[in-house]
Protein backbone atom coordinates (compact mmCIF):
# COMPACT_ATOMS: atom_id res chain seq x y z
CA UNK A 1 0.00 0.00 0.00
CA UNK A 2 1.50 3.33 -1.03
CA UNK A 3 -0.93 5.73 0.69
CA UNK A 4 -2.25 4.56 4.09
CA UNK A 5 -4.16 7.81 4.80
CA UNK A 6 -6.03 7.52 1.52
CA UNK A 7 -6.84 3.91 2.45
CA UNK A 8 -8.20 5.14 5.82
CA UNK A 9 -10.47 7.69 4.11
CA UNK A 10 -11.65 5.18 1.49
CA UNK A 11 -12.54 2.58 4.14
CA UNK A 12 -14.65 5.14 6.03
CA UNK A 13 -16.29 6.35 2.79
CA UNK A 14 -17.10 2.80 1.64
CA UNK A 15 -18.47 1.76 5.05
CA UNK A 16 -20.79 4.77 5.10
CA UNK A 17 -21.99 4.10 1.56
CA UNK A 18 -22.77 0.49 2.50
CA UNK A 19 -24.54 1.60 5.70
CA UNK A 20 -22.18 -0.15 8.12
CA UNK A 21 -22.14 0.87 11.79
CA UNK A 22 -18.48 -0.02 12.49
CA UNK A 23 -15.37 0.03 10.32
CA UNK A 24 -11.99 -1.53 11.19
CA UNK A 25 -8.78 0.11 9.98
CA UNK A 26 -5.11 -0.88 10.50
CA UNK A 27 -3.60 1.53 13.04
CA UNK A 28 -0.76 4.05 12.87
CA UNK A 29 0.01 7.15 14.92
CA UNK A 30 -1.24 9.50 12.19
CA UNK A 31 -4.46 7.54 11.65
CA UNK A 32 -5.09 7.49 15.41
CA UNK A 33 -4.73 11.27 15.57
CA UNK A 34 -7.02 11.75 12.53
CA UNK A 35 -9.60 9.54 14.27
CA UNK A 36 -9.37 11.64 17.45
CA UNK A 37 -9.86 14.85 15.41
CA UNK A 38 -12.94 13.38 13.67
CA UNK A 39 -14.37 12.42 17.07
CA UNK A 40 -13.62 15.81 18.66
CA UNK A 41 -15.38 17.58 15.78
CA UNK A 42 -18.47 15.33 15.96
CA UNK A 43 -18.02 13.41 12.70
CA UNK A 44 -17.90 9.94 14.29
CA UNK A 45 -19.79 8.40 17.21
CA UNK A 46 -17.03 6.44 19.02
CA UNK A 47 -13.64 4.89 18.42
CA UNK A 48 -11.48 2.26 20.07
CA UNK A 49 -7.81 1.40 19.60
CA UNK A 50 -7.08 -2.34 19.93
CA UNK A 51 -3.75 -4.15 19.87
CA UNK A 52 -3.28 -7.18 17.65
CA UNK A 53 -0.84 -10.10 17.67
CA UNK A 54 1.36 -8.46 15.00
CA UNK A 55 1.73 -5.28 17.16
CA UNK A 56 0.23 -3.03 14.47
CA UNK A 57 -3.16 -2.64 16.09
CA UNK A 58 -6.62 -1.87 14.77
CA UNK A 59 -8.81 1.22 14.97
CA UNK A 60 -12.54 0.45 15.34
CA UNK A 61 -14.69 3.43 14.40
CA UNK A 62 -18.45 3.65 15.08
CA UNK A 63 -19.86 5.77 12.27
CA UNK A 64 -22.41 8.48 12.94
CA UNK A 65 -25.67 8.79 10.98
CA UNK A 66 -28.49 11.36 11.08
CA UNK A 67 -31.35 10.04 13.25
CA UNK A 68 -34.13 11.18 10.92
CA UNK A 69 -32.80 10.67 7.40
CA UNK A 70 -30.26 7.90 8.17
CA UNK A 71 -27.74 9.84 6.05
CA UNK A 72 -24.08 9.78 7.12
CA UNK A 73 -22.83 12.81 9.07
CA UNK A 74 -19.67 12.96 6.95
CA UNK A 75 -20.78 14.25 3.56
CA UNK A 76 -17.34 14.37 1.95
CA UNK A 77 -13.85 13.05 2.74
CA UNK A 78 -11.30 14.38 0.27
CA UNK A 79 -7.56 13.61 0.19
CA UNK A 80 -5.59 16.77 -0.64
CA UNK A 81 -1.88 15.93 -0.33
CA UNK A 82 -0.89 12.68 -2.04
CA UNK A 83 2.47 10.88 -2.10
CA UNK A 84 2.93 12.02 -5.71
CA UNK A 85 1.99 15.65 -5.07
CA UNK A 86 2.50 16.97 -1.56
CA UNK A 87 0.51 20.11 -0.64
CA UNK A 88 2.27 22.33 1.88
CA UNK A 89 0.70 25.61 3.05
CA UNK A 90 1.78 28.39 5.39
CA UNK A 91 -0.53 29.40 8.24
CA UNK A 92 -2.01 32.25 6.18
CA UNK A 93 -2.67 29.98 3.17
CA UNK A 94 -4.44 27.12 5.02
CA UNK A 95 -7.80 26.35 3.36
CA UNK A 96 -11.17 27.22 4.86
CA UNK A 97 -13.54 24.33 4.15
CA UNK A 98 -17.09 25.49 3.37
CA UNK A 99 -16.37 28.90 4.93
CA UNK A 100 -15.48 27.28 8.26
CA UNK A 101 -18.27 24.67 8.41
CA UNK A 102 -15.91 21.80 7.56
CA UNK A 103 -12.36 21.05 8.66
CA UNK A 104 -9.03 20.47 6.97
CA UNK A 105 -6.59 18.16 8.75
CA UNK A 106 -2.99 19.39 8.66
CA UNK A 107 0.25 17.62 9.57
CA UNK A 108 2.51 20.21 11.21
CA UNK A 109 5.81 20.19 13.07
CA UNK A 110 3.73 20.24 16.29
CA UNK A 111 1.64 17.20 15.28
CA UNK A 112 -1.55 16.51 13.35
CA UNK A 113 -4.31 19.08 13.95
CA UNK A 114 -7.15 20.97 12.30
CA UNK A 115 -6.43 23.98 10.14
CA UNK A 116 -8.15 26.21 12.74
CA UNK A 117 -5.72 25.11 15.48
CA UNK A 118 -2.73 25.50 13.14
CA UNK A 119 -3.85 28.98 12.08
CA UNK A 120 -4.27 29.94 15.75
CA UNK A 121 -0.74 28.76 16.55
CA UNK A 122 0.66 30.46 13.45
CA UNK A 123 2.13 27.31 11.90
CA UNK A 124 1.62 25.74 8.50
CA UNK A 125 2.18 22.24 7.24
CA UNK A 126 1.00 19.52 4.88
CA UNK A 127 -2.76 19.57 4.21
CA UNK A 128 -3.76 15.90 4.51
CA UNK A 129 -7.51 15.99 3.86
CA UNK A 130 -10.76 17.95 4.01
CA UNK A 131 -13.87 16.78 5.88
CA UNK A 132 -17.42 18.14 5.79
N, C-alpha and C positions, 0 to 999 in steps of 0.2 A: 504494500500500500504506500503510495507516494504522498498522500495528503490526508493525515488522520483527522484534522479539524473538519475538512469537507465531508469525510465519512461520518463524523458525529452529526453534522447538520442534516445530511441525507437520511440517516437512520431516524432522526426525530421527525423529519418531513414525511417520510414514508409511513411511519407508525401513525401519525396523525391522519394521513390520507386513508389508511386502512381502518381507522377508528379504534386502534389499540389503546388500552389504558396505561400499560407499562412498556417501556423500551429498555433493553440492555445494551450497553456500549462498553467496549474495552477502555480501561481507565488510563489516564496520564495526568500529570500535574496541571497542564493547560486545560484539558477537558474538564477536570474537577472544578477549576476556577470559573470556567464558562458556565458550568451547571449551577454553581453558587450564584453567579450574577443573574442568570435566568430566574432562579428562585426568588432572589431579593427583589427583582423587578416585577414579580407576579406572573411570569409567563408559564411556569410549571407548578404543579401542586405539591409534590414532595420529591426528594431524592435520597438515595442511600448508596454509600460506597462500601463495597464488599471485597474482601481479599479472596484470591483464588490460589490453587495449588502451584501455578506457575509464577506467582508473585506479581503478576501484572495488575490484577484486580478488575472489578466490573463496576460500572455506574448503573444503577437502576433508577430510572426517571419515571415518575407518575405524571402523565400528561394532563393538562387542564383543558376542559371543554366548557363552553357556555351552557348554563343550566337550561335555558329555554330553547335555544335553536340547535343545541348539540354540536355547534361549530367549534373548531379548535381556537384557543385564545391566540396562539401564534399564527398570524396571517401570512407572514413571509419571513423566511430565513435565507439570507443571501450572503454568499462568500465573496469578500472583496479582494483580499490579498491572497494570491495563489503562489505555489512554489515557483511557477514560471514567470510570474509578474508580481513582485512584492510592491505593496502600496504603503509608503511611509508618509506621514503628515506631521507638521508641526502643530503645536497646541492651538494656534489661530486658524489652521486649515482643517481641523477635525470636522467631519461631516455632522450635520444636524439631520436626523432621520425623521421625516414627516413633521418638520418644524418643532421637534422636541417631543413628539408623542411616542416615537420609537427610540431604540438605543443602538449605538454602534459599540462593539467590543474591541478594545485596543490593547495590544501588547506593548507595554512601556518598559523602561529600565527599572521602574518601581513595581512591576508586576502587571498582571492582566486586570483591566478595569474598564468601566464604561467611559464613553467619550466625555460625559459631563464631569466625572471625577478627574479625568486627565486635564481637561480644560481648566478646572478649578485649581489644580496643582501647578498649572503652567508647563506641562510636559507633553510631548508628542510621542508618536510611536507607530507601529505597524497596525493598520486597521484590518482586523481579522474578519469581522462579519457585521451585518446589520440585521436587527430583529424588530419586527412590528406586527 
